[in-house]
Amino acid sequence: MDVNAGNAARFRNSYAKLLELTRRLYAAGIPLVAGTDNVAGFTLHRELEVYVEAGIGAAQALQIAARNGAKYTQLSDELGAVEVGKLADVILVDGDPTEDIARIRDVSLVMKEGVVYYPAEIYEALGIKRFRSPPVVTTPSVRAAPGSRRRS
């Protein structure tokens, strides 16, 4: 067996063990916390895909990413869910990541600390070919509630 084939086999075996360990940790109720220790966003996407590959449902993988970090850093009162009174960073993806976790990579808008970013524009500024065009954003017209009077 040549060196490359041996390395590839070791990698496949190691990866299978990673999936098995992840599956066993989750099944045993051991808390998993998704992290972005490297290139923020890109490695998190892959981590969530690995969770799903290990047998964790896509919806549960998304909950791990959204809630567990806040929970285990004792910041659940402020973060971890989209609720009134909580801080929320939000991404807009094309598709339903609960049906196909790979959709998490198809980000067209990011809102962080109240500022909207379009990944396509950031990629281009860095010399990276955009994955998709920014979404068309319109401002809704403000309507008065039924039965109320509008002041001019």
N, C-alpha and C positions, 0 to 999 in steps of 0.2 A: 504494500500500500504506500502510495507516495505521501509526502508531507501534507500537501493541500487536502487530499482526500481524508487523511487522518484528522486534520484540524476541523474539517467540515463535519465529520462524524462526531467529534467531541463537542462541537458547538450544538449540533442537533440534540445530542443527549443532554447537554447542560440546559438547553432551552426547555426540553421536555420536563426536566426536574424542576425548573423554575415554575412552569405551569402547574405541576403537581403540588408543589409547596404552596403556591398562591391559592389554589383550590382548597387545600387542606386547612390553611390558615382561616380562610373565609368560612368554611364549613364549621370550624371549631369556634367561631364567634370572635376570633382575634381581630381587633380593629385594624383596618387598612386605611392609610392616609396617603392620598395621591399627592405627589410632589412635583415641583418644577426645579430640580437641582441643576438643570442644564437648559440651554436655549428655551426660554419660557414659551409655553404653548406647544411647540413641536414635540417635545419629549412627553408632555402630559397627554397629548393625543395618543401617542404610542402606548403609554402606560395603561390608559383606559381600554385600548384595544387588547392588550395582554390580559387584563382582568376578564374581559369577555371571552377571550380564547381559553382562559382557564376555567370557564364554566359559570362565571358570575354574570347575571343578566345585565343588559346594557343600561336599563333604568337604575339598577343598583350601583353599577360602576359610576354613573353620573352623580348619584347621591353621595358616593364615597368622595368624589372630587369636590362636591359643593358643600357638604355638611361636616364631614369628619375632620377636616382641617380646623374648622371653627370650633367644633366640639372638643377636640383634644388639646386645643390651645386655650380653652376656656373663654372663647369669644362668641359663643352661640347667641348671646344677647344682642350682639351687634352685626354678626355675619352669618353666612351659611345658608340663607334662604331668602327668597324674594318676598318680603313682608313689609308692611307699613312700619316705619321706624328703624328698619335695618339698612345698613349700607349694602349696596349691591353693585357688583361689576357684572356686566351682562354681555353675552355674545349672541349674535344672530347667525344661525346656520341655515343653509339651504337643505331641507330634508328633515327627517325625523331620526335623530340619533338613538332613540330607544328601539327603533326597528333595525338600524344599521349603524353601529357605533362609528364606523368610518366617516359618517356624515359630520362628525365633530371636527373634521379637518376642513370642511367646506364653509369657513367663516367669511361672512361678507361685511360684518360690522362688529366693533368692539366698543363698549362703553365702560370706561374705567374712571372712577371718581368723578362722574358727571361729564366727562369729556368723551366725545364720539371720535373714534378712529376708524379708518377704512384700510384694512390690510393691503388692498391692492395698491394704494398710494404709498404706504410704507415700504412695501416690497420694491416698487419702482425706484424710490429714493435710495434704496440699498443696491440697486442694480439687479434685482431678482425679478424674473418674469412673473406677472400677477397670475394667481390661480383663477380668479374671477373678477369681474367688474364690480365696483361699488354698487349697492342697491340705490334705486331711485327713492329719495326721501322727500316726502311732502309734508307740509305743515297743515294740519286739519283746521278748518274754519271753526271759530268759537261760536257755539250756539247757546242761547239762553235756555235754562231748564224750563220744561213745560209749566205754564202758569205764572212764570216770573216775568217781570218787566225789564227790558233792556234800557239802560240809561245811555244817552248819547253824549 
